[in-house]
Amino acid sequence: MQTIYYSFFKGNFLDPTVEFFGLGHYDRLLTGDRQFLRINKWPPSGALINTIVWIIFLPTLTVIFGLVIAVLADGKKYETFIKSIIFVPMAISATAASVIFRFVYNNDPETGALNALLVFLLPEFEPVPWLGRKTMANFAVIFAAVWIWTGLAMTILSAAYKALPQEIIEAAIIDGATQWQRFWRLVLPMLSIPITFLVVVMIINALKMIDLVYVMTMGGPRGGTRVIGFSIYVEMFANGKIGYGSAIGAILLILVLPIILYQLRQTKKQL
């Protein structure tokens, strides 16, 4: 509630000259701050748009990769080893992962692992500044987050997959269902609860993203990776604009609240 209260005031709250500003911060956010939202030029850009891209791609890719690994590795000879390797990024701090990916994405093929690999496979390939182009930098940071969180998705979905009632799957086999049909019509629906949980968790992670963006790009290039969580940090702590940062936080609350209420409702149904 204090965040919402502060959003109606202008100035630094350590300064006694604080003044009431009404909805001025919200008006600036939605109509005047190109760093937060720019819709007068296609494609639209800004922290809000970048955050929406995170909300779409982080849960989708994390759940897909986690599910594919959980299903394909199940019962295999090296299952434990494979899953241990995939889970390793979860044991690394986000800051360390950010530093790793800064080296991976470096546009110099002598130090950038990704460009070095592409140049090796395709000798005519021109090194790409993955974090230096506004059109691809946001996706590059998202992929780093996917790399970190896929281990969590794999672990949860693997446990849920192993707990599925085998008699139902065996009955489907007897009825002549193919492996693909069993997956889409039986396995996937029965995994809906853990998948929903993971989607909610990943959306919340996307909304509060700060560390990866801070270390990898500082919101650049030209605001191409700036997201809501990072914007709150910059405005409140770097620029000292407590009121303006609180207004961004209030918008974040509006985005997060329906997700939390939905998750609470789903949890209540399971009890």
N, C-alpha and C positions, 0 to 999 in steps of 0.2 A: 504493500500500500504506500510506503514511503516513496518508492520509485515513481508511482503515478503522481503523488503529491509534488515531488520535486520537478516533475516534467512541466508543471505550469509556471515555473519561475525561471528567471534569466540571471545568469551570473555564476560566479564561483561561491559556493556555500561557506568558504572560509573568509569571504569578503562580506562585511556588514552591509554593503550597498546592493543587496539582492532585491530585485523587483519582480512583481507579479507580471507574467507574460501571457497568461491565458493559453489559447491554442496556437500561439505563434510558432512554437517549435514543431508542432504537428503539421502546420501549414507549410513551413519551410521544408520539412522532410518529404512531403508528398508532392510539392510543386516547385521548390526552388533548389533543393540539394541534389545536384547531379551525381554526387558520390553515392547517395542513397538510392535514388530512383531517377532514371532518365528515360522518358517514353516519347519524346518528340523526335527521336531519330531511330531508324531501324538498323539493326535489332536493338530492342530496349536493353538498358544496362543499369548498373548500380548494385549496391549491396543487397537490396531486396531481390532483384532478379537473380543475382549470383546464388543467393541463399535458396531460392526456389529450384535452381539447377541442382544444388546439393541435395535438396529434399527428394528430388526425382531420382537421381543417379546413385547416391550413396546407399540407400536401402535396397534398391533394385539389384545393383551389382553385387553387393555384399551377400544378400540372401541367395542369389543365383549361384555365385561361386561356392558359397558354403554348402548349399544343397547338393550341387553336382559332386563336390568332393566327398561329402558325407555318404552319398548313395554309391558312387563308383568305387570308393575305397573300402566299403563295408565288406567284411569277410575275406579281404585279400591278404596275401601272405605278408606284405609289408605295411599293413594298415596302420599299426601303431607308429611306425617310423614316419610314414607320410603325414599323418595327422600331427605328429610332434613338430615336424618341420613347418607345417602351415600355421601352427599355433605360436611359433617362436616370436613373430612380430608383436603379439599381445604382451610379451614380457619386456619389450623395449619401450622406453618412454617416447612420447610423441615428439619431444625435442630431438632425441637421438634419431628417430625415424626421419624427421625433417632434414637433418643434416645429411643422412644417407641419401635421400632422394635429391637433394641439391647436387650431390656428386653424380648421381644417376642421370639427372636431366641436364647436366652441364653441356653447353653447346660445343665445347672443345672435345673432339673425338679422342684426344689423348687422355682426358680425365673424365669425360662423360661416358658412363657405361652404356647407356642406351644408344647414343650416337655412334659409339665405337662398334657396337654390335651390328647396327644397321649398315655402317660403312663396310664392315667385314663381309656381311652377307650380300650387300649391294654396292660394289665399288664406286658406282656413279652417284650414289646417294649424297646429297648435300646436308651437312649437319644442321639440325634444327634447334633454335633457342626455345626449348619447350616452355620455360618459365618466362621468356622474354616477349612472347606474343600474346596479346590480349585475348585473341580468339581461342587459344588452347591452354593458357596457363591455369585457368580454373579447373579444367578437366584433369590436368596433370596433378594438381593438388588433391582432387577428389580421388584419383587412382591411388595416391599414397595412403589416403584414409581407408580405402577399400582393402589395400594390402594389410593394413593394421588390423581391421575389424573382421576380416574373413575368418580368422581363426576362431573367434567367438561364435560366429554364425555356424561354422562347421561343427563345433563342439556341441552346441545346443541341438542342432538338427540331427546330428549323429546319434545322440542319446535318445531323442524322440523317435528316430527311425528304428533303432534297435528295440524300442519298447512297443512297436506296433504289433497288434494281435496277428500272429502268423497263420492262424486257422482261416482267417478271412482271405488272406492272400493265397493260401493253398487251395481254398475253394474256388477262387477265380482262375487259378491254373487248371484245375480239373474242368472248369467250364469252358476252357479254351482261350482265355484272355491272353493276349500277347504281353510281353514285358512292358511295352510302351503303353498299352491300355491299362495295365495294372498300376503303372506309375501315375497316369493322369486321372484315372477314375477312382483309385483307392488310396494310394500312398499320399498324393498331394492333398486331397481333402482331409485326410486324417492328420496331416501335419499343419493344418491351417492355424491352430492355436499358437505353436511356437513360431511360425512364420510371422503371424500378426504381432507377436511380442517383439520379435527382432526388428520388424519394420518400424514400430513405435520407438524403440531404443535408438535406431539409426537416425530417425528423423530428429529426435531430441539432440543427438550428437551433432547433426548437421546444423541445427539452429544455434547451438552454443559453441560452434567451432571458433577457436582463437589461435591455439598454439601452432598448428601446422601452417596456417596462413602467415602468422607473425614471423616464424623462422624461415620459411621457404621464400616468401615474396614480399612481406610487409604490406600486403594489400595490392601490390602492383602486378603487372605494369599498367599504369593509368587507371587504377581502380579495378582491374580485370579480375582480381581474386578477392576483393573486399567483400566480406559477408557481414551479417548483422552482429554476430558476437564480437567480431574484430572491431566493428564500428563503435560499439559500446565502449570497448577498451580504449580506443583512440580518443574519442570525444571526452570521456570522463577522466582518464588518467594522463593522457599525453597532452590534450588541449585544455584540460581543466574545465570543460563546459559540462558541469554536473547536470544542469537542467536539460540540455540538449541530449546528453547521453542517456538520461532517464527517460526521455521521450522515445528514444530508440528501444530502450529496455521495455517500455510499456507496449510497444508494437510487438516485440518479441514475446511478451506475455500473452498477447492476443493470439499469436500464432501457436504457442505451446499449449495454452489452456484447453482447447478442444481435443488435442491429442491425449493429454493427461486424463481428461474426463472419459474419453473413449476407452482408454486402457483400464481405468478403474471400473468402468461398466463391464468390460469383458472379464476382468478378474472376479467381479461380483457374481457373474453368471456361472463361473467355474466352481465357486464355493458351494 
